[in-house]
Amino acid sequence: MSSGDQESGKDVPAATRTGPGRRAFLVTFGVVALFIAGIVSYAASSSPDGLDSATQRGCVLVENAGGEQLRGSCIAQHATDHAMASSPLADYSWFGVGRTTGVAGVIGVLVTLALASAVFWVIANRRRGR
């Protein structure tokens, strides 16, 4: 029992305590996550990462009317898009619109936080029901 609980005279079970430390941490975590997703993501490199770069050695990326095409001989030449390639947040953008990396990041953070909150809420309510 913390000193605050002793002063108030209330006996608070350890599992139901939500001190300002936990709330402050969660709010700070959310603000930092949104800042990184919404602002810092615009400073990310537009060059391919190490794996993309390594698999594209020996090829040249050519843009044509049908999109991008690799010419030459490299590992990535036979790569295909993944199942979520046509999703609204694919390629770090909002529906493929350029310069929307931050918007896609903020939406991704909010959706992730909402899903995680829902899962933790369900788990907490199951434990209380026991």
Backbone atoms as SQL, in Angstrom:
CREATE TABLE atoms (id INTEGER PRIMARY KEY, chain TEXT, resi INTEGER, resn TEXT, atom TEXT, x REAL, y REAL, z REAL);
INSERT INTO atoms VALUES
  (1, 'A', 1, 'MET', 'N', 0.855, -1.180, 0.000),
  (2, 'A', 1, 'MET', 'CA', 0.000, 0.000, 0.000),
  (3, 'A', 1, 'MET', 'C', 0.895, 1.236, 0.000),
  (4, 'A', 2, 'SER', 'N', 0.579, 2.182, -0.870),
  (5, 'A', 2, 'SER', 'CA', 1.378, 3.398, -0.929),
  (6, 'A', 2, 'SER', 'C', 1.001, 4.335, 0.208),
  (7, 'A', 3, 'SER', 'N', 1.829, 5.350, 0.408),
  (8, 'A', 3, 'SER', 'CA', 1.558, 6.284, 1.501),
  (9, 'A', 3, 'SER', 'C', 0.259, 7.046, 1.288),
  (10, 'A', 4, 'GLY', 'N', -0.125, 7.297, 0.007),
  (11, 'A', 4, 'GLY', 'CA', -1.381, 7.987, -0.293),
  (12, 'A', 4, 'GLY', 'C', -2.576, 7.164, 0.139),
  (13, 'A', 5, 'ASP', 'N', -2.510, 5.851, -0.025),
  (14, 'A', 5, 'ASP', 'CA', -3.595, 4.973, 0.377),
  (15, 'A', 5, 'ASP', 'C', -3.717, 4.927, 1.884),
  (16, 'A', 6, 'GLN', 'N', -2.554, 4.960, 2.580),
  (17, 'A', 6, 'GLN', 'CA', -2.582, 4.925, 4.037),
  (18, 'A', 6, 'GLN', 'C', -3.178, 6.204, 4.594),
  (19, 'A', 7, 'GLU', 'N', -2.881, 7.344, 3.953),
  (20, 'A', 7, 'GLU', 'CA', -3.406, 8.620, 4.433),
  (21, 'A', 7, 'GLU', 'C', -4.912, 8.698, 4.270),
  (22, 'A', 8, 'SER', 'N', -5.447, 8.169, 3.184),
  (23, 'A', 8, 'SER', 'CA', -6.887, 8.263, 2.966),
  (24, 'A', 8, 'SER', 'C', -7.645, 7.214, 3.768),
  (25, 'A', 9, 'GLY', 'N', -6.967, 6.193, 4.251),
  (26, 'A', 9, 'GLY', 'CA', -7.630, 5.175, 5.035),
  (27, 'A', 9, 'GLY', 'C', -8.340, 4.141, 4.194),
  (28, 'A', 10, 'LYS', 'N', -8.244, 4.224, 2.873),
  (29, 'A', 10, 'LYS', 'CA', -8.914, 3.268, 1.997),
  (30, 'A', 10, 'LYS', 'C', -7.976, 2.107, 1.696),
  (31, 'A', 11, 'ASP', 'N', -8.550, 0.928, 1.642),
  (32, 'A', 11, 'ASP', 'CA', -7.785, -0.252, 1.273),
  (33, 'A', 11, 'ASP', 'C', -8.074, -0.559, -0.192),
  (34, 'A', 12, 'VAL', 'N', -7.161, -0.152, -1.073),
  (35, 'A', 12, 'VAL', 'CA', -7.337, -0.321, -2.506),
  (36, 'A', 12, 'VAL', 'C', -6.563, -1.555, -2.944),
  (37, 'A', 13, 'PRO', 'N', -7.255, -2.520, -3.591),
  (38, 'A', 13, 'PRO', 'CA', -6.529, -3.693, -4.088),
  (39, 'A', 13, 'PRO', 'C', -5.483, -3.284, -5.115),
  (40, 'A', 14, 'ALA', 'N', -4.361, -4.007, -5.118),
  (41, 'A', 14, 'ALA', 'CA', -3.251, -3.662, -6.010),
  (42, 'A', 14, 'ALA', 'C', -3.657, -3.723, -7.473),
  (43, 'A', 15, 'ALA', 'N', -4.563, -4.656, -7.860),
  (44, 'A', 15, 'ALA', 'CA', -4.936, -4.822, -9.265),
  (45, 'A', 15, 'ALA', 'C', -5.776, -3.664, -9.787),
  (46, 'A', 16, 'THR', 'N', -6.449, -2.869, -8.920),
  (47, 'A', 16, 'THR', 'CA', -7.310, -1.787, -9.394),
  (48, 'A', 16, 'THR', 'C', -6.659, -0.422, -9.268),
  (49, 'A', 17, 'ARG', 'N', -5.470, -0.329, -8.721),
  (50, 'A', 17, 'ARG', 'CA', -4.805, 0.965, -8.594),
  (51, 'A', 17, 'ARG', 'C', -4.364, 1.471, -9.957),
  (52, 'A', 18, 'THR', 'N', -4.670, 2.708, -10.258),
  (53, 'A', 18, 'THR', 'CA', -4.181, 3.357, -11.478),
  (54, 'A', 18, 'THR', 'C', -3.651, 4.716, -11.068),
  (55, 'A', 19, 'GLY', 'N', -2.435, 4.726, -10.677),
  (56, 'A', 19, 'GLY', 'CA', -1.820, 5.961, -10.213),
  (57, 'A', 19, 'GLY', 'C', -1.514, 6.896, -11.359),
  (58, 'A', 20, 'PRO', 'N', -1.203, 8.135, -11.045),
  (59, 'A', 20, 'PRO', 'CA', -0.875, 9.105, -12.088),
  (60, 'A', 20, 'PRO', 'C', 0.362, 8.715, -12.876),
  (61, 'A', 21, 'GLY', 'N', 1.230, 7.899, -12.310),
  (62, 'A', 21, 'GLY', 'CA', 2.431, 7.464, -13.021),
  (63, 'A', 21, 'GLY', 'C', 2.089, 6.645, -14.251),
  (64, 'A', 22, 'ARG', 'N', 1.150, 5.735, -14.127),
  (65, 'A', 22, 'ARG', 'CA', 0.754, 4.894, -15.253),
  (66, 'A', 22, 'ARG', 'C', 0.034, 5.726, -16.315),
  (67, 'A', 23, 'ARG', 'N', -0.869, 6.576, -15.882),
  (68, 'A', 23, 'ARG', 'CA', -1.597, 7.427, -16.841),
  (69, 'A', 23, 'ARG', 'C', -0.639, 8.371, -17.557),
  (70, 'A', 24, 'ALA', 'N', 0.268, 8.982, -16.803),
  (71, 'A', 24, 'ALA', 'CA', 1.238, 9.895, -17.407),
  (72, 'A', 24, 'ALA', 'C', 2.097, 9.164, -18.427),
  (73, 'A', 25, 'PHE', 'N', 2.492, 7.929, -18.082),
  (74, 'A', 25, 'PHE', 'CA', 3.290, 7.142, -19.022),
  (75, 'A', 25, 'PHE', 'C', 2.499, 6.864, -20.298),
  (76, 'A', 26, 'LEU', 'N', 1.234, 6.440, -20.169),
  (77, 'A', 26, 'LEU', 'CA', 0.431, 6.107, -21.347),
  (78, 'A', 26, 'LEU', 'C', 0.174, 7.329, -22.220),
  (79, 'A', 27, 'VAL', 'N', -0.103, 8.477, -21.600),
  (80, 'A', 27, 'VAL', 'CA', -0.334, 9.704, -22.373),
  (81, 'A', 27, 'VAL', 'C', 0.953, 10.127, -23.079),
  (82, 'A', 28, 'THR', 'N', 2.066, 10.099, -22.353),
  (83, 'A', 28, 'THR', 'CA', 3.351, 10.458, -22.959),
  (84, 'A', 28, 'THR', 'C', 3.690, 9.505, -24.099),
  (85, 'A', 29, 'PHE', 'N', 3.470, 8.202, -23.891),
  (86, 'A', 29, 'PHE', 'CA', 3.729, 7.214, -24.932),
  (87, 'A', 29, 'PHE', 'C', 2.893, 7.521, -26.181),
  (88, 'A', 30, 'GLY', 'N', 1.607, 7.828, -25.989),
  (89, 'A', 30, 'GLY', 'CA', 0.738, 8.136, -27.129),
  (90, 'A', 30, 'GLY', 'C', 1.169, 9.385, -27.868),
  (91, 'A', 31, 'VAL', 'N', 1.526, 10.431, -27.131),
  (92, 'A', 31, 'VAL', 'CA', 1.955, 11.686, -27.761),
  (93, 'A', 31, 'VAL', 'C', 3.251, 11.487, -28.547),
  (94, 'A', 32, 'VAL', 'N', 4.203, 10.774, -27.952),
  (95, 'A', 32, 'VAL', 'CA', 5.475, 10.520, -28.644),
  (96, 'A', 32, 'VAL', 'C', 5.243, 9.666, -29.891),
  (97, 'A', 33, 'ALA', 'N', 4.402, 8.645, -29.787),
  (98, 'A', 33, 'ALA', 'CA', 4.117, 7.785, -30.945),
  (99, 'A', 33, 'ALA', 'C', 3.471, 8.591, -32.070),
  (100, 'A', 34, 'LEU', 'N', 2.518, 9.453, -31.725),
  (101, 'A', 34, 'LEU', 'CA', 1.865, 10.286, -32.747),
  (102, 'A', 34, 'LEU', 'C', 2.841, 11.289, -33.346),
  (103, 'A', 35, 'PHE', 'N', 3.724, 11.858, -32.523),
  (104, 'A', 35, 'PHE', 'CA', 4.723, 12.812, -33.034),
  (105, 'A', 35, 'PHE', 'C', 5.655, 12.130, -34.022),
  (106, 'A', 36, 'ILE', 'N', 6.153, 10.964, -33.648),
  (107, 'A', 36, 'ILE', 'CA', 7.069, 10.248, -34.551),
  (108, 'A', 36, 'ILE', 'C', 6.353, 9.860, -35.835),
  (109, 'A', 37, 'ALA', 'N', 5.147, 9.343, -35.726),
  (110, 'A', 37, 'ALA', 'CA', 4.409, 8.909, -36.916),
  (111, 'A', 37, 'ALA', 'C', 3.999, 10.089, -37.790),
  (112, 'A', 38, 'GLY', 'N', 3.564, 11.166, -37.170),
  (113, 'A', 38, 'GLY', 'CA', 3.017, 12.279, -37.938),
  (114, 'A', 38, 'GLY', 'C', 4.025, 13.291, -38.419),
  (115, 'A', 39, 'ILE', 'N', 5.127, 13.468, -37.709),
  (116, 'A', 39, 'ILE', 'CA', 6.091, 14.516, -38.051),
  (117, 'A', 39, 'ILE', 'C', 7.442, 13.935, -38.474),
  (118, 'A', 40, 'VAL', 'N', 8.020, 13.093, -37.635),
  (119, 'A', 40, 'VAL', 'CA', 9.368, 12.587, -37.905),
  (120, 'A', 40, 'VAL', 'C', 9.386, 11.692, -39.137),
  (121, 'A', 41, 'SER', 'N', 8.277, 11.026, -39.444),
  (122, 'A', 41, 'SER', 'CA', 8.252, 10.115, -40.595),
  (123, 'A', 41, 'SER', 'C', 8.538, 10.838, -41.906),
  (124, 'A', 42, 'TYR', 'N', 8.289, 12.156, -41.972),
  (125, 'A', 42, 'TYR', 'CA', 8.584, 12.901, -43.205),
  (126, 'A', 42, 'TYR', 'C', 10.097, 13.044, -43.428),
  (127, 'A', 43, 'ALA', 'N', 10.880, 12.855, -42.389),
  (128, 'A', 43, 'ALA', 'CA', 12.328, 12.951, -42.516),
  (129, 'A', 43, 'ALA', 'C', 12.968, 11.614, -42.891),
  (130, 'A', 44, 'ALA', 'N', 12.163, 10.568, -43.032),
  (131, 'A', 44, 'ALA', 'CA', 12.712, 9.255, -43.380),
  (132, 'A', 44, 'ALA', 'C', 13.274, 9.273, -44.796),
  (133, 'A', 45, 'SER', 'N', 14.230, 8.418, -45.039),
  (134, 'A', 45, 'SER', 'CA', 14.860, 8.333, -46.356),
  (135, 'A', 45, 'SER', 'C', 13.884, 7.754, -47.377),
  (136, 'A', 46, 'SER', 'N', 13.904, 8.298, -48.575),
  (137, 'A', 46, 'SER', 'CA', 13.064, 7.760, -49.653),
  (138, 'A', 46, 'SER', 'C', 13.819, 6.700, -50.450),
  (139, 'A', 47, 'SER', 'N', 15.086, 6.493, -50.114),
  (140, 'A', 47, 'SER', 'CA', 15.882, 5.466, -50.792),
  (141, 'A', 47, 'SER', 'C', 15.501, 4.092, -50.253),
  (142, 'A', 48, 'PRO', 'N', 15.664, 3.060, -51.054),
  (143, 'A', 48, 'PRO', 'CA', 15.337, 1.718, -50.573),
  (144, 'A', 48, 'PRO', 'C', 16.192, 1.339, -49.370),
  (145, 'A', 49, 'ASP', 'N', 15.604, 0.556, -48.471),
  (146, 'A', 49, 'ASP', 'CA', 16.383, 0.122, -47.314),
  (147, 'A', 49, 'ASP', 'C', 17.406, -0.928, -47.729),
  (148, 'A', 50, 'GLY', 'N', 18.170, -1.423, -46.783),
  (149, 'A', 50, 'GLY', 'CA', 19.263, -2.341, -47.081),
  (150, 'A', 50, 'GLY', 'C', 18.816, -3.596, -47.801),
  (151, 'A', 51, 'LEU', 'N', 17.699, -4.194, -47.378),
  (152, 'A', 51, 'LEU', 'CA', 17.227, -5.414, -48.018),
  (153, 'A', 51, 'LEU', 'C', 16.791, -5.136, -49.453),
  (154, 'A', 52, 'ASP', 'N', 16.004, -4.063, -49.633),
  (155, 'A', 52, 'ASP', 'CA', 15.590, -3.697, -50.998),
  (156, 'A', 52, 'ASP', 'C', 16.798, -3.431, -51.879),
  (157, 'A', 53, 'SER', 'N', 17.749, -2.688, -51.349),
  (158, 'A', 53, 'SER', 'CA', 18.939, -2.340, -52.113),
  (159, 'A', 53, 'SER', 'C', 19.731, -3.583, -52.510),
  (160, 'A', 54, 'ALA', 'N', 19.890, -4.511, -51.563),
  (161, 'A', 54, 'ALA', 'CA', 20.657, -5.730, -51.845),
  (162, 'A', 54, 'ALA', 'C', 19.961, -6.607, -52.878),
  (163, 'A', 55, 'THR', 'N', 18.630, -6.705, -52.793),
  (164, 'A', 55, 'THR', 'CA', 17.911, -7.568, -53.740),
  (165, 'A', 55, 'THR', 'C', 17.791, -6.940, -55.125),
  (166, 'A', 56, 'GLN', 'N', 18.020, -5.631, -55.232),
  (167, 'A', 56, 'GLN', 'CA', 17.911, -4.955, -56.536),
  (168, 'A', 56, 'GLN', 'C', 19.266, -4.783, -57.224),
  (169, 'A', 57, 'ARG', 'N', 20.340, -5.297, -56.628),
  (170, 'A', 57, 'ARG', 'CA', 21.661, -5.199, -57.276),
  (171, 'A', 57, 'ARG', 'C', 21.643, -5.949, -58.600),
  (172, 'A', 58, 'GLY', 'N', 22.098, -5.312, -59.636),
  (173, 'A', 58, 'GLY', 'CA', 22.129, -5.920, -60.963),
  (174, 'A', 58, 'GLY', 'C', 20.935, -5.524, -61.812),
  (175, 'A', 59, 'CYS', 'N', 19.994, -4.791, -61.253),
  (176, 'A', 59, 'CYS', 'CA', 18.814, -4.355, -61.989),
  (177, 'A', 59, 'CYS', 'C', 18.741, -2.834, -62.001),
  (178, 'A', 60, 'VAL', 'N', 17.961, -2.329, -62.936),
  (179, 'A', 60, 'VAL', 'CA', 17.676, -0.908, -63.026),
  (180, 'A', 60, 'VAL', 'C', 16.163, -0.748, -62.933),
  (181, 'A', 61, 'LEU', 'N', 15.713, 0.164, -62.069),
  (182, 'A', 61, 'LEU', 'CA', 14.295, 0.421, -61.910),
  (183, 'A', 61, 'LEU', 'C', 13.842, 1.399, -62.990),
  (184, 'A', 62, 'VAL', 'N', 12.872, 0.982, -63.793),
  (185, 'A', 62, 'VAL', 'CA', 12.369, 1.803, -64.893),
  (186, 'A', 62, 'VAL', 'C', 10.881, 2.042, -64.665),
  (187, 'A', 63, 'GLU', 'N', 10.468, 3.294, -64.768),
  (188, 'A', 63, 'GLU', 'CA', 9.047, 3.611, -64.646),
  (189, 'A', 63, 'GLU', 'C', 8.450, 3.736, -66.037),
  (190, 'A', 64, 'ASN', 'N', 7.308, 3.084, -66.210),
  (191, 'A', 64, 'ASN', 'CA', 6.589, 3.197, -67.477),
  (192, 'A', 64, 'ASN', 'C', 5.106, 3.366, -67.183),
  (193, 'A', 65, 'ALA', 'N', 4.276, 3.313, -68.214),
  (194, 'A', 65, 'ALA', 'CA', 2.842, 3.548, -68.035),
  (195, 'A', 65, 'ALA', 'C', 2.214, 2.517, -67.108),
  (196, 'A', 66, 'GLY', 'N', 2.723, 1.309, -67.086),
  (197, 'A', 66, 'GLY', 'CA', 2.171, 0.255, -66.227),
  (198, 'A', 66, 'GLY', 'C', 2.702, 0.267, -64.811),
  (199, 'A', 67, 'GLY', 'N', 3.585, 1.190, -64.485),
  (200, 'A', 67, 'GLY', 'CA', 4.161, 1.267, -63.144),
  (201, 'A', 67, 'GLY', 'C', 5.664, 1.118, -63.206),
  (202, 'A', 68, 'GLU', 'N', 6.229, 0.577, -62.157),
  (203, 'A', 68, 'GLU', 'CA', 7.669, 0.384, -62.093),
  (204, 'A', 68, 'GLU', 'C', 8.037, -1.021, -62.563),
  (205, 'A', 69, 'GLN', 'N', 9.198, -1.132, -63.209),
  (206, 'A', 69, 'GLN', 'CA', 9.659, -2.423, -63.695),
  (207, 'A', 69, 'GLN', 'C', 11.169, -2.509, -63.496),
  (208, 'A', 70, 'LEU', 'N', 11.619, -3.681, -63.074),
  (209, 'A', 70, 'LEU', 'CA', 13.050, -3.919, -62.912),
  (210, 'A', 70, 'LEU', 'C', 13.586, -4.553, -64.186),
  (211, 'A', 71, 'ARG', 'N', 14.656, -4.000, -64.703),
  (212, 'A', 71, 'ARG', 'CA', 15.303, -4.571, -65.884),
  (213, 'A', 71, 'ARG', 'C', 16.717, -4.979, -65.501),
  (214, 'A', 72, 'GLY', 'N', 17.115, -6.126, -65.997),
  (215, 'A', 72, 'GLY', 'CA', 18.427, -6.659, -65.664),
  (216, 'A', 72, 'GLY', 'C', 18.258, -8.009, -64.999),
  (217, 'A', 73, 'SER', 'N', 19.217, -8.381, -64.168),
  (218, 'A', 73, 'SER', 'CA', 19.144, -9.666, -63.473),
  (219, 'A', 73, 'SER', 'C', 19.436, -9.442, -61.986),
  (220, 'A', 74, 'CYS', 'N', 18.414, -9.663, -61.163),
  (221, 'A', 74, 'CYS', 'CA', 18.561, -9.492, -59.719),
  (222, 'A', 74, 'CYS', 'C', 17.520, -10.344, -59.004),
  (223, 'A', 75, 'ILE', 'N', 17.691, -10.490, -57.696),
  (224, 'A', 75, 'ILE', 'CA', 16.768, -11.304, -56.892),
  (225, 'A', 75, 'ILE', 'C', 15.362, -10.710, -56.905),
  (226, 'A', 76, 'ALA', 'N', 15.251, -9.405, -56.810),
  (227, 'A', 76, 'ALA', 'CA', 13.947, -8.752, -56.702),
  (228, 'A', 76, 'ALA', 'C', 13.162, -8.749, -58.009),
  (229, 'A', 77, 'GLN', 'N', 13.757, -9.174, -59.084),
  (230, 'A', 77, 'GLN', 'CA', 13.091, -9.129, -60.386),
  (231, 'A', 77, 'GLN', 'C', 11.823, -9.981, -60.405),
  (232, 'A', 78, 'HIS', 'N', 11.790, -11.040, -59.638),
  (233, 'A', 78, 'HIS', 'CA', 10.629, -11.933, -59.642),
  (234, 'A', 78, 'HIS', 'C', 9.743, -11.724, -58.411),
  (235, 'A', 79, 'ALA', 'N', 9.986, -10.684, -57.689),
  (236, 'A', 79, 'ALA', 'CA', 9.184, -10.405, -56.495),
  (237, 'A', 79, 'ALA', 'C', 7.792, -9.934, -56.902),
  (238, 'A', 80, 'THR', 'N', 6.820, -10.263, -56.073),
  (239, 'A', 80, 'THR', 'CA', 5.449, -9.817, -56.316),
  (240, 'A', 80, 'THR', 'C', 4.978, -9.007, -55.113),
  (241, 'A', 81, 'ASP', 'N', 3.920, -8.244, -55.314),
  (242, 'A', 81, 'ASP', 'CA', 3.359, -7.470, -54.214),
  (243, 'A', 81, 'ASP', 'C', 2.751, -8.409, -53.185),
  (244, 'A', 82, 'HIS', 'N', 2.769, -7.989, -51.918),
  (245, 'A', 82, 'HIS', 'CA', 2.158, -8.786, -50.868),
  (246, 'A', 82, 'HIS', 'C', 0.641, -8.607, -50.874),
  (247, 'A', 83, 'ALA', 'N', -0.056, -9.410, -50.097),
  (248, 'A', 83, 'ALA', 'CA', -1.523, -9.423, -50.093),
  (249, 'A', 83, 'ALA', 'C', -2.130, -8.084, -49.686),
  (250, 'A', 84, 'MET', 'N', -1.418, -7.278, -48.913),
  (251, 'A', 84, 'MET', 'CA', -1.978, -6.002, -48.436),
  (252, 'A', 84, 'MET', 'C', -1.506, -4.825, -49.297),
  (253, 'A', 85, 'ALA', 'N', -0.964, -5.085, -50.463),
  (254, 'A', 85, 'ALA', 'CA', -0.412, -4.018, -51.302),
  (255, 'A', 85, 'ALA', 'C', -1.457, -3.002, -51.756),
  (256, 'A', 86, 'SER', 'N', -2.715, -3.393, -51.816),
  (257, 'A', 86, 'SER', 'CA', -3.752, -2.445, -52.249),
  (258, 'A', 86, 'SER', 'C', -4.531, -1.874, -51.067),
  (259, 'A', 87, 'SER', 'N', -4.056, -2.084, -49.851),
  (260, 'A', 87, 'SER', 'CA', -4.755, -1.563, -48.677),
  (261, 'A', 87, 'SER', 'C', -4.562, -0.046, -48.570),
  (262, 'A', 88, 'PRO', 'N', -5.413, 0.639, -47.819),
  (263, 'A', 88, 'PRO', 'CA', -5.336, 2.109, -47.739),
  (264, 'A', 88, 'PRO', 'C', -4.010, 2.652, -47.221),
  (265, 'A', 89, 'LEU', 'N', -3.274, 1.896, -46.416),
  (266, 'A', 89, 'LEU', 'CA', -2.029, 2.393, -45.828),
  (267, 'A', 89, 'LEU', 'C', -0.784, 1.736, -46.436),
  (268, 'A', 90, 'ALA', 'N', -0.909, 1.126, -47.600),
  (269, 'A', 90, 'ALA', 'CA', 0.245, 0.470, -48.218),
  (270, 'A', 90, 'ALA', 'C', 1.285, 1.495, -48.649),
  (271, 'A', 91, 'ASP', 'N', 2.532, 1.094, -48.650),
  (272, 'A', 91, 'ASP', 'CA', 3.666, 1.937, -49.070),
  (273, 'A', 91, 'ASP', 'C', 3.779, 3.222, -48.255),
  (274, 'A', 92, 'TYR', 'N', 3.417, 3.170, -46.997),
  (275, 'A', 92, 'TYR', 'CA', 3.577, 4.308, -46.074),
  (276, 'A', 92, 'TYR', 'C', 2.867, 5.561, -46.574),
  (277, 'A', 93, 'SER', 'N', 1.704, 5.398, -47.198),
  (278, 'A', 93, 'SER', 'CA', 0.934, 6.557, -47.670),
  (279, 'A', 93, 'SER', 'C', -0.546, 6.276, -47.489),
  (280, 'A', 94, 'TRP', 'N', -1.353, 7.300, -47.689),
  (281, 'A', 94, 'TRP', 'CA', -2.804, 7.190, -47.582),
  (282, 'A', 94, 'TRP', 'C', -3.357, 7.007, -48.988),
  (283, 'A', 95, 'PHE', 'N', -3.829, 5.812, -49.307),
  (284, 'A', 95, 'PHE', 'CA', -4.348, 5.435, -50.623),
  (285, 'A', 95, 'PHE', 'C', -3.377, 5.789, -51.748),
  (286, 'A', 96, 'GLY', 'N', -2.093, 5.672, -51.503),
  (287, 'A', 96, 'GLY', 'CA', -1.093, 5.892, -52.539),
  (288, 'A', 96, 'GLY', 'C', -0.838, 7.342, -52.879),
  (289, 'A', 97, 'VAL', 'N', -1.456, 8.272, -52.181),
  (290, 'A', 97, 'VAL', 'CA', -1.256, 9.697, -52.440),
  (291, 'A', 97, 'VAL', 'C', 0.105, 10.107, -51.875),
  (292, 'A', 98, 'GLY', 'N', 0.913, 10.752, -52.695),
  (293, 'A', 98, 'GLY', 'CA', 2.232, 11.180, -52.264),
  (294, 'A', 98, 'GLY', 'C', 2.169, 12.191, -51.128),
  (295, 'A', 99, 'ARG', 'N', 3.224, 12.242, -50.343),
  (296, 'A', 99, 'ARG', 'CA', 3.375, 13.194, -49.232),
  (297, 'A', 99, 'ARG', 'C', 2.321, 12.992, -48.139),
  (298, 'A', 100, 'THR', 'N', 1.796, 11.791, -47.973),
  (299, 'A', 100, 'THR', 'CA', 0.837, 11.522, -46.895),
  (300, 'A', 100, 'THR', 'C', 1.404, 10.522, -45.888),
  (301, 'A', 101, 'THR', 'N', 2.711, 10.449, -45.821),
  (302, 'A', 101, 'THR', 'CA', 3.353, 9.515, -44.902),
  (303, 'A', 101, 'THR', 'C', 2.938, 9.781, -43.454),
  (304, 'A', 102, 'GLY', 'N', 2.910, 11.033, -43.064),
  (305, 'A', 102, 'GLY', 'CA', 2.535, 11.383, -41.697),
  (306, 'A', 102, 'GLY', 'C', 1.084, 11.040, -41.398),
  (307, 'A', 103, 'VAL', 'N', 0.216, 11.286, -42.361),
  (308, 'A', 103, 'VAL', 'CA', -1.207, 10.956, -42.180),
  (309, 'A', 103, 'VAL', 'C', -1.366, 9.449, -41.994),
  (310, 'A', 104, 'ALA', 'N', -0.693, 8.677, -42.866),
  (311, 'A', 104, 'ALA', 'CA', -0.756, 7.219, -42.752),
  (312, 'A', 104, 'ALA', 'C', -0.177, 6.766, -41.409),
  (313, 'A', 105, 'GLY', 'N', 0.899, 7.407, -40.968),
  (314, 'A', 105, 'GLY', 'CA', 1.501, 7.047, -39.687),
  (315, 'A', 105, 'GLY', 'C', 0.576, 7.319, -38.519),
  (316, 'A', 106, 'VAL', 'N', -0.060, 8.488, -38.519),
  (317, 'A', 106, 'VAL', 'CA', -0.981, 8.836, -37.423),
  (318, 'A', 106, 'VAL', 'C', -2.165, 7.874, -37.412),
  (319, 'A', 107, 'ILE', 'N', -2.721, 7.574, -38.583),
  (320, 'A', 107, 'ILE', 'CA', -3.838, 6.629, -38.651),
  (321, 'A', 107, 'ILE', 'C', -3.391, 5.255, -38.158),
  (322, 'A', 108, 'GLY', 'N', -2.204, 4.828, -38.564),
  (323, 'A', 108, 'GLY', 'CA', -1.688, 3.544, -38.103),
  (324, 'A', 108, 'GLY', 'C', -1.514, 3.493, -36.598),
  (325, 'A', 109, 'VAL', 'N', -0.985, 4.562, -36.015),
  (326, 'A', 109, 'VAL', 'CA', -0.808, 4.615, -34.557),
  (327, 'A', 109, 'VAL', 'C', -2.167, 4.576, -33.857),
  (328, 'A', 110, 'LEU', 'N', -3.129, 5.361, -34.339),
  (329, 'A', 110, 'LEU', 'CA', -4.452, 5.403, -33.697),
  (330, 'A', 110, 'LEU', 'C', -5.161, 4.053, -33.788),
  (331, 'A', 111, 'VAL', 'N', -5.082, 3.409, -34.947),
  (332, 'A', 111, 'VAL', 'CA', -5.721, 2.095, -35.108),
  (333, 'A', 111, 'VAL', 'C', -5.039, 1.072, -34.200),
  (334, 'A', 112, 'THR', 'N', -3.712, 1.106, -34.148),
  (335, 'A', 112, 'THR', 'CA', -2.983, 0.167, -33.287),
  (336, 'A', 112, 'THR', 'C', -3.330, 0.386, -31.817),
  (337, 'A', 113, 'LEU', 'N', -3.356, 1.654, -31.382),
  (338, 'A', 113, 'LEU', 'CA', -3.706, 1.944, -29.985),
  (339, 'A', 113, 'LEU', 'C', -5.140, 1.525, -29.674),
  (340, 'A', 114, 'ALA', 'N', -6.062, 1.739, -30.617),
  (341, 'A', 114, 'ALA', 'CA', -7.456, 1.345, -30.394),
  (342, 'A', 114, 'ALA', 'C', -7.573, -0.172, -30.283),
  (343, 'A', 115, 'LEU', 'N', -6.915, -0.910, -31.174),
  (344, 'A', 115, 'LEU', 'CA', -6.967, -2.373, -31.114),
  (345, 'A', 115, 'LEU', 'C', -6.317, -2.902, -29.842),
  (346, 'A', 116, 'ALA', 'N', -5.162, -2.352, -29.485),
  (347, 'A', 116, 'ALA', 'CA', -4.487, -2.790, -28.261),
  (348, 'A', 116, 'ALA', 'C', -5.334, -2.481, -27.033),
  (349, 'A', 117, 'SER', 'N', -5.954, -1.297, -27.008),
  (350, 'A', 117, 'SER', 'CA', -6.821, -0.940, -25.878),
  (351, 'A', 117, 'SER', 'C', -7.999, -1.900, -25.772),
  (352, 'A', 118, 'ALA', 'N', -8.596, -2.249, -26.909),
  (353, 'A', 118, 'ALA', 'CA', -9.734, -3.171, -26.899),
  (354, 'A', 118, 'ALA', 'C', -9.310, -4.548, -26.377),
  (355, 'A', 119, 'VAL', 'N', -8.172, -5.027, -26.821),
  (356, 'A', 119, 'VAL', 'CA', -7.692, -6.335, -26.352),
  (357, 'A', 119, 'VAL', 'C', -7.419, -6.298, -24.852),
  (358, 'A', 120, 'PHE', 'N', -6.742, -5.239, -24.380),
  (359, 'A', 120, 'PHE', 'CA', -6.447, -5.147, -22.946),
  (360, 'A', 120, 'PHE', 'C', -7.724, -4.978, -22.133),
  (361, 'A', 121, 'TRP', 'N', -8.715, -4.248, -22.665),
  (362, 'A', 121, 'TRP', 'CA', -9.989, -4.067, -21.971),
  (363, 'A', 121, 'TRP', 'C', -10.691, -5.408, -21.816),
  (364, 'A', 122, 'VAL', 'N', -10.717, -6.218, -22.891),
  (365, 'A', 122, 'VAL', 'CA', -11.348, -7.541, -22.829),
  (366, 'A', 122, 'VAL', 'C', -10.626, -8.427, -21.822),
  (367, 'A', 123, 'ILE', 'N', -9.312, -8.416, -21.852),
  (368, 'A', 123, 'ILE', 'CA', -8.542, -9.246, -20.912),
  (369, 'A', 123, 'ILE', 'C', -8.805, -8.810, -19.470),
  (370, 'A', 124, 'ALA', 'N', -8.813, -7.503, -19.233),
  (371, 'A', 124, 'ALA', 'CA', -9.051, -7.003, -17.869),
  (372, 'A', 124, 'ALA', 'C', -10.449, -7.356, -17.387),
  (373, 'A', 125, 'ASN', 'N', -11.451, -7.249, -18.268),
  (374, 'A', 125, 'ASN', 'CA', -12.821, -7.579, -17.860),
  (375, 'A', 125, 'ASN', 'C', -12.989, -9.072, -17.608),
  (376, 'A', 126, 'ARG', 'N', -12.297, -9.910, -18.346),
  (377, 'A', 126, 'ARG', 'CA', -12.353, -11.358, -18.087),
  (378, 'A', 126, 'ARG', 'C', -11.766, -11.677, -16.725),
  (379, 'A', 127, 'ARG', 'N', -10.671, -11.018, -16.400),
  (380, 'A', 127, 'ARG', 'CA', -10.035, -11.273, -15.095),
  (381, 'A', 127, 'ARG', 'C', -10.920, -10.799, -13.949),
  (382, 'A', 128, 'ARG', 'N', -11.617, -9.672, -14.160),
  (383, 'A', 128, 'ARG', 'CA', -12.502, -9.175, -13.101),
  (384, 'A', 128, 'ARG', 'C', -13.692, -10.105, -12.910),
  (385, 'A', 129, 'GLY', 'N', -14.121, -10.760, -14.010),
  (386, 'A', 129, 'GLY', 'CA', -15.280, -11.642, -13.955),
  (387, 'A', 129, 'GLY', 'C', -15.014, -12.955, -13.252),
  (388, 'A', 130, 'ARG', 'N', -13.767, -13.291, -13.078),
  (389, 'A', 130, 'ARG', 'CA', -13.440, -14.571, -12.422),
  (390, 'A', 130, 'ARG', 'C', -13.671, -14.540, -10.948);
